Amino acid sequence: MKIAVASPPYPKSINDGLYWIDKLAKDAAAQQASIVCFPETYLPGYPGFGAEKSTPENMQAALDKVCEIAAENAICIIVPMDWFKDGELLNVSYVVSNTGEPLGYQTKNQLDPSEDNIWTAGTERQLFEVEGLKFGITICHEGFRYPESVRWAARNGAQVVFHPHYTGSDTEGVQLTEWGDKHSPYYEKAMMMRAMENTIYFASVGYATKYQEAASCIISPQGECVACQPYGEAGVAIAEIDLDRATGLLAKRFKPGLV
């Protein structure tokens, strides 16, 4: 099975975001990927960088369009987005099947302290299954700083955990050139550890900003970066994964009673 991580530019509008979802989903499908994941809150865009305001109506319309794109290209799409439920705003990653059916969403449960006044934290975790692939989702801060979120998925049978995130900016920073460089921010090292400490694949997905602090990449259960999208370049990185390697061995040996 092939999986893909998509690095689009920051969306100028919801319609611009949908344009890039359509374009990169097509690119991933053309390379026989079964599933493609986009960055954190790609619709309407991560707050604070000029994102269009989300409403229940425009988010539902955007999700409907993503469902059309998934069906047209016969590819499962993970689309992180704002979502409204019971009057509260959630940070979610919606999973849409390759026939355009919404399969549900994972909420961001561990908010960064700076996000407490933006979203309401979620309270539940779940797994998804597409073409025999079992996977979980952990969103940005919680995947970087709360490894328990990944371990839960691995202990419950996930072979891959997708990790939509936002790091860096288009205005200031350092331009990275080498994945995992010792002088780079810690984010890519954390990605490697999430894969190794659970013996699963870890697929981390970010925006193609000018000053990215972490790449969109797919990490093997042994900690190898098996696919990586170049920093600052919009596109998709695709890897063929061997599910027999994603045993979850180390996660399953965890003894929670000793913590």
Backbone as numpy.savetxt, mean C-alpha at the origin, in Angstrom:
# Nx Ny Nz CAx CAy CAz Cx Cy Cz
2.57 -16.13 -9.49 1.73 -14.93 -9.49 2.61 -13.69 -9.49
2.17 -12.66 -10.23 2.87 -11.39 -10.23 2.04 -10.35 -9.47
2.73 -9.55 -8.66 2.09 -8.44 -7.97 2.81 -7.16 -8.36
2.12 -6.02 -8.23 2.68 -4.74 -8.66 2.47 -3.68 -7.60
3.46 -2.79 -7.48 3.33 -1.60 -6.65 3.42 -0.39 -7.57
2.49 0.54 -7.43 2.39 1.68 -8.34 2.86 2.96 -7.66
3.74 3.70 -8.33 4.21 4.99 -7.83 3.71 6.10 -8.75
2.58 6.70 -8.46 2.10 7.82 -9.25 2.59 9.13 -8.64
2.53 10.22 -9.40 2.80 11.52 -8.79 1.66 11.93 -7.88
1.91 12.95 -7.05 0.85 13.45 -6.19 -0.29 13.96 -7.06
-1.54 13.58 -6.78 -2.65 13.96 -7.67 -2.99 15.44 -7.58
-3.20 16.06 -8.74 -3.60 17.46 -8.79 -5.07 17.62 -8.43
-5.82 16.55 -8.59 -7.25 16.52 -8.29 -7.67 15.07 -8.20
-8.90 14.83 -7.81 -9.40 13.45 -7.78 -9.39 12.86 -9.19
-9.81 13.65 -10.17 -9.81 13.16 -11.55 -8.39 12.85 -12.03
-7.42 13.66 -11.62 -6.03 13.39 -11.98 -5.57 12.08 -11.34
-5.96 11.86 -10.10 -5.63 10.61 -9.43 -6.23 9.42 -10.15
-7.47 9.56 -10.61 -8.12 8.47 -11.34 -7.44 8.23 -12.68
-6.94 9.29 -13.30 -6.17 9.14 -14.55 -4.95 8.26 -14.31
-4.21 8.53 -13.22 -3.00 7.75 -12.95 -3.32 6.32 -12.52
-4.42 6.14 -11.80 -4.83 4.78 -11.45 -5.13 3.98 -12.70
-5.84 4.60 -13.63 -6.16 3.94 -14.90 -4.89 3.61 -15.68
-4.01 4.57 -15.80 -2.78 4.38 -16.58 -1.89 3.29 -15.98
-1.65 3.36 -14.67 -0.72 2.41 -14.06 -1.34 1.03 -13.88
-2.67 0.96 -13.69 -3.33 -0.34 -13.65 -3.22 -1.02 -15.01
-3.36 -0.26 -16.08 -3.18 -0.80 -17.44 -1.77 -1.33 -17.63
-0.79 -0.54 -17.18 0.61 -0.96 -17.31 0.87 -2.25 -16.54
0.32 -2.35 -15.33 0.52 -3.55 -14.52 -0.16 -4.76 -15.15
-1.38 -4.56 -15.64 -2.12 -5.66 -16.26 -1.42 -6.14 -17.53
-0.84 -5.21 -18.28 -0.14 -5.58 -19.52 1.06 -6.47 -19.24
1.58 -6.38 -18.02 2.72 -7.21 -17.61 2.29 -8.42 -16.77
0.99 -8.74 -16.87 0.39 -9.91 -16.24 0.37 -9.88 -14.71
0.39 -8.69 -14.13 0.23 -8.62 -12.68 -1.22 -8.93 -12.31
-1.41 -9.66 -11.22 -2.77 -9.99 -10.76 -3.35 -8.93 -9.85
-2.47 -8.15 -9.22 -2.92 -7.16 -8.25 -1.96 -5.99 -8.27
-2.49 -4.78 -8.11 -1.65 -3.58 -8.05 -2.13 -2.72 -6.90
-1.16 -2.19 -6.15 -1.47 -1.37 -4.98 -0.97 0.05 -5.20
-1.75 1.05 -4.73 -1.40 2.46 -4.84 -1.05 3.04 -3.46
-0.49 4.26 -3.41 -0.03 4.83 -2.13 -1.15 5.27 -1.20
-0.77 5.58 0.02 -1.70 5.98 1.07 -2.58 7.15 0.65
-3.87 7.04 0.94 -4.89 8.07 0.64 -4.63 8.71 -0.73
-4.44 7.87 -1.74 -4.17 8.44 -3.06 -5.38 9.20 -3.61
-6.53 8.86 -3.14 -7.74 9.63 -3.44 -8.27 10.21 -2.14
-8.25 11.51 -1.94 -7.92 12.55 -2.92 -6.46 12.97 -2.92
-5.61 12.34 -2.09 -4.23 12.75 -1.90 -3.98 12.96 -0.42
-2.73 12.70 0.03 -2.43 12.87 1.45 -2.63 14.33 1.86
-3.26 14.59 3.02 -3.57 15.96 3.43 -2.32 16.83 3.58
-2.51 18.13 3.36 -1.45 19.09 3.59 -0.61 19.43 2.38
-0.92 18.80 1.25 -0.14 19.05 0.04 -1.04 19.49 -1.12
-2.15 20.12 -0.78 -3.04 20.65 -1.81 -4.07 19.67 -2.32
-4.42 18.67 -1.52 -5.40 17.68 -1.96 -6.78 18.29 -2.08
-7.52 17.83 -3.07 -8.92 18.22 -3.21 -9.71 17.71 -2.01
-10.68 18.49 -1.56 -11.47 18.09 -0.40 -12.31 16.87 -0.73
-12.31 15.91 0.16 -13.12 14.71 -0.04 -14.50 14.91 0.58
-15.49 14.28 -0.05 -16.86 14.25 0.46 -17.36 12.82 0.30
-18.42 12.45 1.00 -18.97 11.11 0.80 -19.33 10.85 -0.67
-19.83 11.89 -1.35 -20.27 11.72 -2.73 -19.10 11.54 -3.69
-18.06 12.40 -3.57 -16.97 12.25 -4.54 -16.10 11.03 -4.27
-16.05 10.58 -3.02 -15.29 9.36 -2.74 -16.03 8.12 -3.26
-17.36 8.11 -3.14 -18.12 6.98 -3.68 -18.01 6.95 -5.20
-18.08 8.13 -5.82 -17.96 8.20 -7.28 -16.57 7.75 -7.73
-15.54 8.12 -6.96 -14.18 7.71 -7.30 -14.03 6.20 -7.17
-14.59 5.63 -6.10 -14.52 4.17 -5.94 -15.24 3.47 -7.08
-16.38 3.98 -7.49 -17.11 3.39 -8.61 -16.25 3.38 -9.88
-15.50 4.46 -10.09 -14.63 4.54 -11.27 -13.49 3.54 -11.16
-12.93 3.37 -9.98 -11.86 2.38 -9.79 -12.39 0.98 -10.07
-13.62 0.72 -9.68 -14.23 -0.59 -9.97 -14.30 -0.82 -11.48
-14.65 0.23 -12.23 -14.69 0.12 -13.70 -13.30 -0.16 -14.26
-12.30 0.53 -13.73 -10.92 0.35 -14.21 -10.45 -1.08 -13.94
-10.76 -1.60 -12.75 -10.35 -2.96 -12.39 -10.99 -3.97 -13.33
-12.28 -3.81 -13.61 -12.98 -4.76 -14.49 -12.47 -4.66 -15.92
-12.23 -3.44 -16.39 -11.76 -3.26 -17.77 -10.39 -3.90 -18.00
-9.56 -3.91 -16.96 -8.20 -4.42 -17.10 -8.00 -5.79 -16.45
-9.07 -6.34 -15.89 -9.02 -7.66 -15.24 -7.88 -7.75 -14.24
-7.79 -6.73 -13.36 -6.74 -6.69 -12.35 -7.35 -6.23 -11.03
-6.92 -6.85 -9.96 -7.33 -6.42 -8.62 -6.57 -5.14 -8.27
-7.28 -4.16 -7.72 -6.68 -2.88 -7.37 -6.88 -2.61 -5.88
-5.78 -2.25 -5.20 -5.86 -1.75 -3.83 -5.76 -0.24 -3.92
-6.85 0.45 -3.59 -6.89 1.90 -3.73 -7.06 2.55 -2.34
-6.00 3.11 -1.79 -6.10 3.83 -0.52 -6.83 5.16 -0.72
-7.71 5.49 0.21 -8.56 6.66 0.02 -9.21 7.11 1.32
-9.72 8.34 1.32 -10.59 8.78 2.40 -11.92 8.03 2.27
-12.52 7.73 3.42 -13.82 7.08 3.39 -14.65 7.55 4.57
-15.93 7.78 4.32 -16.84 8.28 5.35 -17.74 7.14 5.84
-17.81 7.01 7.16 -18.70 6.00 7.75 -19.26 6.56 9.06
-20.57 6.56 9.16 -21.25 7.03 10.37 -20.78 8.43 10.76
-20.57 9.28 9.77 -20.18 10.66 10.04 -18.72 10.86 10.36
-17.93 9.79 10.33 -16.51 9.90 10.64 -15.68 9.68 9.38
-14.52 10.33 9.34 -13.61 10.21 8.21 -12.53 9.19 8.54
-12.41 8.16 7.71 -11.44 7.09 7.91 -10.37 7.13 6.82
-9.19 6.68 7.16 -8.11 6.45 6.20 -8.14 4.96 5.89
-8.53 4.58 4.66 -8.73 3.17 4.34 -7.97 2.79 3.07
-7.82 1.49 2.90 -7.35 0.94 1.63 -8.42 -0.03 1.15
-9.12 0.36 0.08 -10.18 -0.46 -0.48 -9.58 -1.50 -1.41
-10.11 -2.71 -1.38 -9.69 -3.78 -2.28 -10.82 -4.03 -3.27
-10.48 -3.93 -4.57 -11.45 -4.14 -5.64 -11.00 -5.34 -6.47
-11.88 -6.30 -6.70 -11.52 -7.52 -7.42 -11.30 -7.24 -8.90
-10.76 -8.24 -9.60 -10.50 -8.07 -11.04 -11.77 -8.09 -11.89
-12.91 -8.27 -11.24 -14.19 -8.13 -11.93 -14.91 -6.84 -11.54
-14.23 -6.02 -10.74 -14.80 -4.74 -10.35 -15.66 -4.77 -9.11
-15.56 -5.83 -8.34 -16.37 -5.95 -7.12 -15.59 -5.46 -5.91
-16.12 -4.51 -5.13 -15.46 -4.10 -3.89 -15.47 -5.25 -2.88
-14.29 -5.61 -2.38 -14.17 -6.72 -1.45 -14.08 -6.27 0.00
-14.11 -4.95 0.22 -13.98 -4.41 1.56 -12.73 -3.57 1.69
-12.48 -3.10 2.91 -11.31 -2.24 3.10 -10.66 -2.49 4.45
-9.38 -2.11 4.51 -8.64 -2.09 5.77 -8.50 -0.65 6.22
-8.82 -0.38 7.47 -8.65 0.95 8.04 -7.23 1.13 8.57
-6.82 2.38 8.66 -5.58 2.71 9.37 -5.94 2.79 10.84
-5.38 1.88 11.62 -5.76 1.78 13.03 -4.78 2.50 13.96
-3.53 2.59 13.55 -2.51 3.30 14.33 -2.17 4.59 13.60
-2.82 5.67 13.98 -2.57 6.95 13.35 -1.27 7.56 13.86
-0.58 8.28 12.98 0.53 9.12 13.42 -0.06 10.21 14.31
0.68 10.66 15.36 0.12 11.71 16.22 -0.34 12.95 15.46
0.32 13.25 14.34 -0.08 14.44 13.56 -1.40 14.24 12.83
-1.92 13.01 12.81 -3.14 12.70 12.07 -4.38 12.59 12.95
-4.19 12.79 14.26 -5.31 12.59 15.18 -6.49 13.51 14.89
-6.22 14.68 14.32 -7.29 15.63 14.02 -7.75 15.56 12.57
-7.24 14.56 11.83 -7.62 14.41 10.43 -8.59 13.24 10.26
-8.19 12.08 10.76 -8.99 10.87 10.60 -9.39 10.28 11.95
-10.38 9.44 11.93 -10.72 8.59 13.08 -10.02 7.27 12.90
-9.35 6.79 13.93 -8.63 5.53 13.83 -9.59 4.36 13.71
-9.22 3.39 12.88 -10.00 2.17 12.77 -9.74 1.25 13.95
-10.49 0.17 14.03 -10.38 -0.72 15.20 -10.26 -2.20 14.83
-10.31 -2.55 13.54 -10.31 -3.96 13.17 -9.29 -4.23 12.06
-8.86 -5.50 11.99 -7.99 -5.95 10.91 -8.65 -7.13 10.20
-8.34 -7.27 8.93 -8.88 -8.39 8.17 -7.89 -8.79 7.09
-8.10 -9.99 6.57 -7.33 -10.48 5.44 -8.22 -10.50 4.20
-7.57 -10.51 3.04 -8.26 -10.61 1.77 -7.65 -11.78 0.99
-8.39 -12.28 0.01 -7.86 -13.37 -0.81 -8.23 -13.12 -2.27
-7.23 -13.18 -3.13 -7.40 -12.98 -4.57 -6.59 -14.04 -5.29
-7.25 -14.86 -6.09 -6.58 -15.90 -6.88 -5.68 -16.79 -6.02
-6.15 -17.12 -4.83 -5.39 -17.99 -3.95 -4.34 -17.28 -3.12
-4.15 -15.99 -3.34 -3.19 -15.20 -2.56 -3.89 -14.58 -1.37
-3.41 -14.89 -0.17 -3.94 -14.27 1.04 -3.04 -13.10 1.42
-3.66 -11.94 1.65 -2.85 -10.79 1.99 -3.54 -9.89 3.00
-2.70 -9.13 3.70 -3.17 -8.11 4.62 -2.67 -6.76 4.16
-3.12 -5.72 4.84 -2.73 -4.35 4.53 -2.41 -3.63 5.83
-1.29 -2.93 5.85 -0.95 -2.04 6.96 -0.58 -0.70 6.36
-1.01 0.39 6.96 -0.93 1.69 6.30 0.12 2.59 6.96
1.12 2.95 6.19 2.17 3.92 6.52 2.72 3.76 7.94
2.45 4.75 8.82 2.99 4.80 10.17 2.87 3.48 10.91
1.73 2.81 10.78 1.54 1.57 11.54 2.43 0.45 11.04
2.74 0.42 9.74 3.65 -0.59 9.23 5.09 -0.29 9.55
5.44 1.00 9.62 6.81 1.40 9.94 7.11 1.26 11.43
6.13 1.59 12.28 6.41 1.71 13.72 5.61 0.76 14.61
4.68 0.03 14.02 3.88 -0.93 14.79 3.94 -2.28 14.08
5.07 -3.00 14.25 5.23 -4.27 13.54 4.17 -5.30 13.89
3.47 -5.09 15.01 2.40 -6.01 15.38 1.32 -6.08 14.31
1.13 -4.97 13.59 0.09 -4.96 12.56 0.41 -5.94 11.44
1.69 -6.07 11.12 2.11 -7.02 10.09 2.11 -8.44 10.64
2.57 -8.58 11.87 2.62 -9.92 12.47 1.23 -10.52 12.59
0.23 -9.69 12.91 -1.14 -10.21 12.99 -1.53 -10.85 11.66
-1.26 -10.14 10.55 -1.63 -10.67 9.24 -0.88 -11.96 8.95
0.42 -11.98 9.22 1.22 -13.17 8.94 0.78 -14.35 9.79
0.48 -14.12 11.06 0.04 -15.20 11.93 -1.32 -15.75 11.53
-2.07 -14.96 10.79 -3.40 -15.40 10.34 -3.40 -15.87 8.89
-2.21 -16.10 8.33 -2.13 -16.74 7.02 -1.77 -15.86 5.85
-1.50 -14.57 6.07 -1.14 -13.69 4.95 0.21 -14.10 4.37
0.28 -14.16 3.06 1.55 -14.43 2.37 2.23 -13.15 1.93
1.44 -12.10 1.78 1.93 -10.77 1.43 1.22 -9.76 2.32
1.95 -8.74 2.75 1.31 -7.58 3.37 1.65 -6.37 2.51
0.61 -5.68 2.03 0.78 -4.46 1.26 0.83 -3.27 2.23
1.68 -2.31 1.88 1.97 -1.21 2.81 1.94 0.13 2.07
0.75 0.67 1.79 0.69 2.00 1.19 1.17 3.05 2.18
2.00 3.98 1.70 2.55 4.99 2.60 2.76 6.31 1.87
3.12 7.33 2.64 3.54 8.62 2.08 4.79 9.05 2.82
5.89 9.25 2.09 7.12 9.81 2.67 7.69 10.82 1.68
8.44 11.80 2.20 9.10 12.76 1.33 8.18 13.88 0.89
8.66 14.64 -0.10 7.89 15.77 -0.63 8.42 16.15 -2.00
7.73 17.10 -2.63 8.17 17.63 -3.92 8.94 18.94 -3.77
9.10 19.42 -2.53 9.67 20.75 -2.33 11.04 20.77 -1.67
11.33 19.82 -0.81 12.63 19.84 -0.13 13.02 18.45 0.32
14.33 18.26 0.48 14.83 16.98 0.94 16.07 16.57 0.18
16.42 15.30 0.31 17.58 14.72 -0.35 17.10 13.71 -1.37
17.69 13.73 -2.54 17.31 12.77 -3.58 18.10 11.47 -3.38
17.38 10.41 -3.05 18.02 9.11 -2.84 18.38 8.48 -4.18
19.39 7.64 -4.16 19.84 6.98 -5.40 19.96 5.48 -5.26
20.13 4.98 -4.05 20.36 3.54 -3.86 19.44 2.98 -2.79
18.71 1.93 -3.14 17.78 1.33 -2.17 18.55 0.78 -0.98
18.07 1.09 0.23 18.65 0.55 1.45 19.97 1.16 1.86
20.37 2.28 1.25 21.64 2.91 1.60 21.69 3.24 3.09
22.86 3.07 3.70 22.98 3.26 5.14 22.74 4.71 5.57
22.87 5.65 4.62 22.65 7.05 4.95 21.21 7.49 4.70
20.40 6.62 4.14 18.99 6.95 3.86 18.16 6.88 5.13
16.96 7.48 5.14 16.05 7.31 6.28 15.80 5.82 6.54
15.31 5.53 7.74 15.19 4.14 8.17 14.08 3.36 7.48
13.23 4.01 6.72 12.01 3.38 6.22 12.26 2.08 5.47
13.22 2.08 4.56 13.45 0.86 3.76 14.02 -0.26 4.62
14.75 0.09 5.66 15.24 -0.95 6.58 14.05 -1.57 7.33
13.08 -0.73 7.69 11.89 -1.25 8.36 11.11 -2.18 7.45
11.01 -1.81 6.16 10.33 -2.69 5.20 10.99 -4.07 5.17
12.32 -4.07 5.09 13.06 -5.32 5.06 12.77 -6.17 6.29
12.73 -5.53 7.44 12.49 -6.27 8.68 11.08 -6.83 8.74
10.08 -6.09 8.24 8.71 -6.61 8.27 8.61 -7.91 7.48
9.36 -8.00 6.37 9.36 -9.24 5.59 10.11 -10.35 6.32
11.32 -10.06 6.77 12.18 -11.09 7.36 11.64 -11.63 8.68
11.14 -10.74 9.54 10.73 -11.18 10.87 9.43 -11.99 10.83
8.74 -11.98 9.67 7.51 -12.74 9.53 7.57 -13.83 8.47
8.65 -13.87 7.69 8.82 -14.83 6.58 7.67 -14.72 5.58
7.43 -13.49 5.14 6.40 -13.21 4.13 6.94 -12.16 3.16
6.21 -11.92 2.08 6.52 -10.81 1.19 5.92 -9.53 1.78
6.65 -8.43 1.59 6.19 -7.12 2.06 6.27 -6.17 0.88
5.14 -5.60 0.49 5.07 -4.75 -0.70 4.70 -3.33 -0.27
5.69 -2.45 -0.28 5.51 -1.09 0.22 5.37 -0.12 -0.95
4.43 0.82 -0.82 4.00 1.61 -1.99 3.91 3.09 -1.63
4.68 3.95 -2.34 4.66 5.37 -2.07 4.50 6.22 -3.32
4.35 7.52 -3.10 4.22 8.49 -4.18 5.57 8.72 -4.87
5.53 9.04 -6.15 6.75 9.39 -6.89 7.02 10.88 -6.70
7.47 11.25 -5.50 7.80 12.64 -5.23 9.26 12.90 -5.62
9.58 14.19 -5.74 10.95 14.56 -6.12 11.95 14.13 -5.07
11.55 14.25 -3.80 12.44 13.89 -2.70 11.82 12.74 -1.91
11.70 11.60 -2.53 11.17 10.41 -1.86 12.12 9.97 -0.75
11.54 9.54 0.36 12.35 9.03 1.46 12.31 7.51 1.54
11.52 6.89 0.67 11.46 5.43 0.57 10.88 5.08 -0.79
11.38 4.02 -1.36 10.92 3.59 -2.68 9.70 2.69 -2.58
8.98 2.59 -3.68 7.96 1.56 -3.82 8.69 0.28 -4.20
8.52 -0.77 -3.41 9.32 -1.97 -3.63 8.63 -3.20 -3.08
9.11 -4.35 -3.51 8.59 -5.64 -3.06 9.76 -6.40 -2.45
9.59 -6.82 -1.19 10.66 -7.47 -0.43 10.30 -8.94 -0.23
11.26 -9.81 -0.45 11.02 -11.25 -0.31 11.03 -11.66 1.16
10.56 -12.87 1.47 10.59 -13.35 2.86 12.00 -13.43 3.44
13.02 -13.42 2.60 14.41 -13.46 3.05 15.03 -12.06 3.13
14.22 -11.03 2.88 14.69 -9.66 3.01 15.32 -9.08 1.76
15.19 -9.76 0.63 15.75 -9.25 -0.62 14.77 -8.29 -1.28
15.27 -7.19 -1.83 14.45 -6.29 -2.63 14.37 -6.88 -4.02
13.24 -7.49 -4.37 13.12 -8.20 -5.64 12.55 -7.34 -6.75
11.99 -6.18 -6.40 11.52 -5.22 -7.41 11.45 -3.85 -6.76
11.82 -2.82 -7.52 11.87 -1.48 -6.95 11.66 -0.45 -8.05
10.74 0.47 -7.84 10.52 1.56 -8.79 11.54 2.67 -8.53
12.23 3.17 -9.56 13.22 4.24 -9.35 12.61 5.44 -8.64
13.39 6.05 -7.76 12.93 7.21 -7.00 12.49 8.33 -7.94
11.34 8.92 -7.63 10.87 10.08 -8.37 10.29 9.82 -9.73
10.23 8.56 -10.16 9.71 8.22 -11.47 8.36 7.54 -11.34
7.36 8.09 -12.00 6.05 7.46 -11.99 6.10 6.15 -12.77
5.48 5.12 -12.24 5.47 3.83 -12.92 5.11 2.71 -11.97
5.26 1.48 -12.44 4.95 0.32 -11.61 6.18 -0.60 -11.53
6.38 -1.16 -10.37 7.39 -2.20 -10.17 6.65 -3.51 -9.98
7.10 -4.55 -10.66 6.38 -5.83 -10.68 7.34 -6.96 -10.33
6.85 -7.89 -9.54 7.66 -9.06 -9.20 6.80 -10.31 -9.27
7.41 -11.39 -9.72 6.75 -12.69 -9.65 7.12 -13.29 -8.31
6.12 -13.60 -7.52 6.38 -14.08 -6.17 6.12 -15.58 -6.08
6.90 -16.22 -5.24 6.79 -17.66 -5.02 6.10 -17.87 -3.68
4.84 -18.24 -3.72 4.07 -18.34 -2.49 4.58 -19.44 -1.57
5.32 -20.40 -2.11 5.88 -21.45 -1.27 6.95 -20.90 -0.32
7.53 -19.75 -0.69 8.55 -19.13 0.17 7.91 -18.34 1.31
6.66 -17.94 1.11 5.98 -17.12 2.10 5.30 -18.02 3.13
6.11 -18.63 3.96 5.60 -19.63 4.91 5.03 -19.03 6.19
5.41 -17.79 6.50 5.00 -17.21 7.78 5.64 -17.89 8.96
6.73 -18.63 8.74 7.33 -19.47 9.78 7.65 -18.70 11.05
8.39 -17.60 10.93 8.80 -16.88 12.13 7.62 -16.23 12.84
6.65 -15.77 12.07 5.46 -15.18 12.69 4.69 -16.24 13.48
4.59 -17.43 12.92 3.82 -18.49 13.58 4.52 -19.03 14.83
5.84 -18.85 14.91 6.59 -19.30 16.10 6.53 -18.29 17.24
5.96 -17.12 16.98 5.84 -16.11 18.02 5.00 -16.64 19.19
5.44 -16.37 20.43 4.74 -16.82 21.62 4.18 -15.62 22.37
2.94 -15.22 22.03 2.39 -14.00 22.62 2.25 -14.08 24.13
2.12 -15.27 24.68 1.98 -15.40 26.12 3.22 -15.02 26.90
4.36 -14.90 26.20 5.60 -14.55 26.87 5.91 -13.07 26.83
5.07 -12.30 26.15 5.33 -10.86 26.02 5.01 -10.16 27.34
